Amino acid sequence: MSDDETREELIAALREADAVRFGEFELSHGGTSEYYVDKYLFETDPACLRQIAAAFADRLQATDATLAGVALGAVPLVAVTAAELDRPYVIARKQAKAYGTGNRIEGRLAADEEVVVIEDIATTGQSAADAVEALREAGATVDRVLVVVDREEGATETLADHDVILESLVTAGELLADRR
């Protein structure tokens, strides 16, 4: 299947899961938007989740990198993608826990291990950049972040400032092309 066909099928699946909503929404970075992509709706829809995992797996076939999911939103995505590829993954927390092991990175990670970060939605890219820095502090090599939807609001530039390439399965422009 071509990238265009995969993208069109994914857009249809996101819409079918009712994950694209219109109105006035406050975003996590404090801004507002006329649309909202509800990750919890697409991440809890089995058909949509399978399609996302397959699309991520296609993008990751050429590497044997460990996968990392940004907690909490990307954990279902990284789990199904890792299962699809039969490889391990780690979870990057926003901050270390104050209990248990107190780890910021959960799972097994070796020094100098190549890691690809998986994220749900990129707006400013700051949460992905924070995860990249936490993984690097733990000894990983990270130069790539994959997201389901890039809202095209600065994430590419933010991650480039951290020497990381952002790749999206779908951009907001593509997702909203005939819906505005």
Helices and strands as residue ranges (DSSP letters): H 3-16, E 20-26, E 32-37, H 39-43, H 46-60, E 66-70, H 75-85, E 89-92, E 105-106, E 114-122, H 126-137, E 141-150, H 155-160, E 165-171, H 172-176
